[in-house]
Amino acid sequence: MTQQSIMEMGQKLTISIKRLGINGEGIGYYKRNVVFVKGALPGEDVIAQVTKVNRNFAEAEVVKIHKKSPIRQTPPCPVYEECGGCQLQHITYKGQLAAKRDVIVQALTKYVKSQASKIDVRPTIGMEDPWHYRNKSQFQVRKPDKKVLAGLFSANSHKLLNIEDCAVQHPMTTKITTATKRILDELNIPIYDGRSKGIVRTIVVRTGIKTGEVQLVLITTRKGFPKKDLLVNRLKQIDPTVVSIVQNINAEKTSLIFGDETYTLAGKETIHEELGELAFDLSARAFFQLNPLQTVYLYNEIQKAAALTGQETVVDAYCGVGTIGLWLAKDAKEVRGMDIIPESIQDAKRNAKKHGFDHVKYVTGSAEEWLAKWRKEKFVPDVLTVDPPRTGLAPSLLSTILQVKPKRFVYTSCNPSTLAKDLQELTKVYDVQYIQPMDMFPQTAHVESVTLLTLKSK
């Protein structure tokens, strides 16, 4: 019997919710078929209306809650239901931390079945204050009527939500964005319409949590436009913490925020930020962790797992601008890092030089390419650390790691599913010592983790 004959669009179902899904939705079953119920929580009995039917599952929304979960709360954000930027504000913070650990356990149960129950998945490390932590905002700009709006698009729609205050953004980012929006309105600067007309399309604001420096970036469809000098002068007056005003050009019809051309309009090209004992100069397009306060705890967990004594060699794959490798450098004999983005490697080299680390080496290229090359040169790292994208380790890198076999392997993951899939292969030669979940993005379904693997003894 096919699922289409069991459930229909608009049908109302009575469902018991068993667990939380990777995107924050409740998961239940109807006649053995999986139903993802938006807004429902584990332990709840709900009436849900089917909104989408697929071959292997259905999606639904809560109509009524018969039995309510003790971890349910009223979301503090007034646009929470519409926005979609956060998925877990209706859950108490203690409940969120438990749910994020459970998502990792579920992934292990699915992909590493025989070993899942033996793996030590530790309680999630959360934040003391799980609000206003994001140091960067990227708000789209539109002018549907007479007023300039800036915010995020509603989930699965083209409707822009005008956001004056965001519960997870650092207050300075929303303050600067709101002031910029008002100035654009007063000067009647042409606003991008989402298709082909207008100038200003996105306002990006990044603040240094430790230093207080702020960078304001206007993403525009072209370099020159009316009243540009007047606009820059007005923007300079918003707040003395704004030390960098930048313009980036993106003329393409794309969901990507940044284009290739960037110009400094006022102040410095970069802002200064500190992470623990390290300092960084951040340009408009440079990647930097969105939650610097929690990043210190994350990197300390990586450091703890690496267990360096000063005698070990370390390879930092997917190194980006070098943050993890530099965090480990003071306790390592040698650090090598690689990334496929040349600009990131340039930044990594600059950062290493700035901090006086002459035993740190960065190269452009893929991790599998360099690990294989170094192995031929008789260099095999004592410790390998990786922090890959959501897609997990590239199959070619996975294969190379299984051949090179570093003794200690620290895997930082932002996706429990791809982590568990990779562990399927890695556990052929490695033992999983533990997995430490980290809450880098409170109020969202996102969960980070640090996994320590050690080479199996023969």
N, C-alpha and C positions, 0 to 999 in steps of 0.2 A: 504494500500500500504506500503510495507516495505522500509526502508531507502536504502537498497542495490539497489533497482530498481530506486531510485531517483538520487543517486550519485555513481560515479565509481572512482576507483583509477586513478589518472592522469588527471581527468576532471578539466577544468578551470571554475571557478564560479565568477560572479560579486557579491560582498557582501558588505553591509553597516555594519560597526562595531559598536555595541551598547554599549559595556562595556568591562572592563578588567577582565579576569578570575583570580582565586586564584594562578595560576602558571605564571601569567604575559602575557598570550596569549590573543589576541583579540577575542571577542565572537560576532558572527553574526548568521544570519539565512538564510537558503536556502529552500524555500518551507516548512516553519515551522519547519525545522530540524536544530538543533544546529550545528554550525561549529566553532571549535576552530582554530583560524588563528595565527600561530606563527609570532611575529614581527609586528602585526597590532595593531592600536590604536583606542580608541573610537572616533567616529566622522569621521573616514576615510572611503572612498569608495575604495575598492581594487579588483583587479583580483587575485584570490588565486587558487593554484593547490592542489587538494585533494591528501593527502599522506597516509591516513588511513581511512577506513570506518568501523564503528561499528553499532550495532543495533540501538542505541539511539542517536548517534552523529557521526560527522566526524572530522578529523584533516586536516589542510591544511597549505600551506606556501605562503607568499606573492610573487606574480610574478611582479605586477605593482601597484603603488598607483595612483589612479585618483584624489582623494581629500585628501590632506595631513593635519594631525592634527597640530595645533599650538604648541603643547607640544613635537613634535618630534624633536630630535636632533641627530647629528652624534656621535656614541659611541666613547669615547676617547681611549678605549682599543683596540689594534690592533687584538687581538684574540677573541673579544667579541662574534662574530657569531659562532665560532667553540667551544669555551670553555663551555658555558652553566652554569658556576658558578654564573654569574650574569644574570638576566633576563630583567632588566629595564634601562640599560645604554642608550637606544635609546629614553628615556623620560627625559625631564628637571626635576630637582630635585623638583621644586614646583609641577609639574605634578605628580611625583611619590607619594608625600605626599597626594595629593587629591585622587589619585587612590587607595591608601591603605585604606583610610577611606571608600571609596565607596565599597570596597570588603567586609568590615564588614557590611555595610548597606545592601548589596545584600544578605549576609548570614542570617541576621535578617529577611529580607523580605521573604526568603524561609522557615525558620523554626519557626519564632515567628510572623506569619502573622498578627494576630489581634493587636499586641502591637508594631510592628516594627516602625510605624510612630511616636509613642509617646516616643521612647527611645532617649535620648540625646547622640548622637554620636559626640564627640568633634573633632576639627581639629587635625590632626596628629602632634605630637611633633617630629620635625626632628633634624638633627645635623647642627651645624654651618659649619663644614667642613665634607661633606659626603664621604670622600675618606681616604684610608690608615688607617682604624680604627681597623681591625682585629688583635688581639694580638697573634694569633696562626695560623701556617700553617701546613698542612699535605700533603706533596708532594710525590707522588709515584716516584720510581726510576726504570729506565729501561736502557738498552744499546742495542738498536736495531741494531746498526752498530758499529762504532769504538768509538763513543762518548757517555758519560754518560748523560742521560736526567733526569730532575726532574720537575714534574708539575702535571697537572690534566688530566684526560681522557676526550676527546671530548664527548659531549652529545651523549648518546646512542651508544657508540662505544668503541673499545679497543685501539684506537689510543691515545698515550700520547702526550699532548702538552707540549713542553719544555718552561717553564715560567721563564724568567729572571727578570721580574718586574710585579707586580700585583697591579692594581689600588685600590683594597680594602684591601690589606695586609699592615700591618705596615712595613715600609722600612727595619727595622732591620731583620725581619723574612726572607725576600727575600735575603738580603745581606748574612746572615749566610748560608742559603740554597745553594746559588750560589757558595759560597766559599767551602762548604762541597762537593758539586758535583764535583768541579774542583780537590779537593784533592783525592777523590775516583778514578777519572780518572787518575791522575798522578801516584798513587800507584797501579793502575790496580787491585783494589779490586773487587772480583767477584760480579756481580749485578744479582739480582733475575730476572728470565725470565717470571714470571707470571704463571709458571707451576710447575716445580720441581727443577730447577737448580739455582745456584747463592746464594749470601749471603744477601746483603743489599736490602731491598724492599721499605722502606719509610724513608724520613727525616722529623722529626717533630721539629718545632722550636716555642717556646713560649717566648714572651718578657714581662717584667713587664712595663706597660705603665708609671706608676708613679715612679718606682724604677730604671728602666733601666737594671735590671738583665735579663739575657737570659739563657734559658735551651735548649740544643740541644739533641735530642733523635734519635738514629738510631734504626730502627726496622729491625731485622735480622732473618734469618731462623734458625740459630744456634748460640750458645754462642761463641765457638772458631772458629777463621778463620785466614788465613795468614796475616802477617804484622799488626796485631791488635794494638800492642803497638805503632808502628810507626804511625799508623793512629790517635790514640788518642793524641799523642804528637803534630801532625800537626794540629789537630782540636783545641787544647788548644791555639794555636797561632793565630787563626782567628781574635779574637777581645777580649780585656780585659773584655767586658761586659758579655762574656760567662762564667758563674760561676758554671754551672752544665752540665756535659756530661753524658748521660745515654744510656744504651742499653736495649732494650726490645726484647724478643724472641717470634716470631710468625711463627711457622713452618706449620701452616694450610693453605690449599687452601681456602681462605675466603676473603670476602670484608671488614671484620673487621680489623681495623688498629692495635690495640694492642693485644698482647698475655698475658699470665698470669705471666711470669717471667720478672723481671726488676732488672737491676744491675747498680750501679753508677760506671762509669769508671773514672771520674775525677771531682774534686770540690765537691760541696754540693749535697745532695739528692733532695733538693727543691730550688725553687726561691721564693723570697719575693715579695709580691705585696700589694698595698693599694687600698682600695675602700672607699672613703669618710674618715671617722674617723676610719675605721676598717682596720686591717692588716691580711694578709693570707700568709701561707707558702704552696706553690703548688708543689706537686710531679708530676711526668710525667703523671700519669693517672687520676689525680684529675680533676673533672669538675670545670670550672670557666667560667664566662661570656666572650664571645669572643669580646665584645665591652664594655670595662670597663668604658669609658668616658660616654657613653649613659646609662649604667647600673645605674649610680648615679641618673640620671633623672628618670629612671624607678622606682627605689626603693623609691625615694622621692614621686612619685605619689602613690605608695602603702602606704607609711606612711601617706600621705594626706588623702587617702580614709579610712584608719584605724581610724583616728581621735582620737588617744589615749590621755588620760589626766593623766596617771599614776595610774589609779584605775582599769584598765581593764585587764582581762586574755586573752591571745592570744594563738591560736594553729596554727602552721605553718606546714601544710601537704605537702608531697613531699619535705621535707626540705633540702635534699642534704647535703652540708657541713654547712648549717645553716645560709647562708648569709641574707635571708629576715628576719628571726626571730631575728637575732642579730641586724639588722638595726632598728628593732622596739623596741628592749629590753629596751633601756634607758627611754622610755615613757610608759612602761607596768608594771603592778603589777607582772605578771608572764607570762613566755613564755614556751610553750611545743611544741616540734617538733618530727616528726617521718619520717622514710624512711625505705624502705625494704632492702637497701644495708648497711650491717654492717660497711663497711669501711667508708662510708659517715657519719654515726652516730659517729664513733670514731673521725673523723675530726671535726664534729660539736661540740662534747664535748670539744675537745682540744681548738677550737676557742673560745668557751664560757669562758673557764677557763682563757685563755690568755688575754681576755678582761675584766676579773674580774666580769663577770655576774654570780652571784650565785643564781639568781632567774630564771635561764633558765635550762630546763630539756629536754634531747633528748633520745628517745627510738627507738629500732629497731622493725619494723613491719609495717603493712598497716594502713593507716589513718582510714579506717572504723572499723578495729579491736580495735584500741585504743580509738577512739571517743565513740564507744559503751560501752567499758569497763569503761571509765571515767564517762560516763553518769550514769552508775549504781552506781558509787561512788559519785554521786551528783556533778560532775564537768562538767559544760557546759561552753565553752569559750564565752566570750563577743564578741570576734572577731575571725573569722576563715579566714586564708589566704591560698590560694592554687596556685601553679604554676606547673600544670600537664604537661606531655608530649603531643605531637601533637594529640594523640588519645583522649585527653580530660579526664574528670573524669571517673573513673571506675564506672560501673552501681551500684555496691555494695556500693561505697562511696556516690554516688548521693542519693541513698535510705537512707543511714545513716544520711546524712546532713538534709534531709527532716524530719527525726525523731528527731534529736538532736536540730535542729533549733537555731543555734547561731544568736544573734541579728544582727550582722554586718558581712558581708561576702565579702571579697576582692578576686576576681578571676583574676589572671594573666594568659593570654592565648597567645599561639603562633600559634593558628589555628582558624580563624574566623568561619569555618564550625562547628567544634566540640564545640566551645563556644556557638554558636547559638542553636545547638542541645541540649546542657546541659541546656540552658536558657528555652527551652520548658518545662522542668520539674521543674526547680528552681522557675520559675515565678508562680507556683502554691501556693507557700508560701512566695515568696520574690518579692519586687518591685525593678526594675532596676533604680537606681538613675542616672547613666551615664556610658558611655564607653569612655575611653581615649586611642585612638590609639597611639602607640609609634613606631618610626622607629629605630629598633635596628640594621637592616642590610640594609643600603642604597645601591641602585643599584640592589637589589634582590627583588623578589616578596614577601618575608617574611614580615609579619606584626604582631607585638606584641600588646597587649592591656591590660588595667587594668579596670575591671568592678566592680563598687560598688553596692552591693545588700543589702537591709535592710528588715528585717522581716515585713511582712504586719501586720498592726494593726487589731485586731479582730473586 
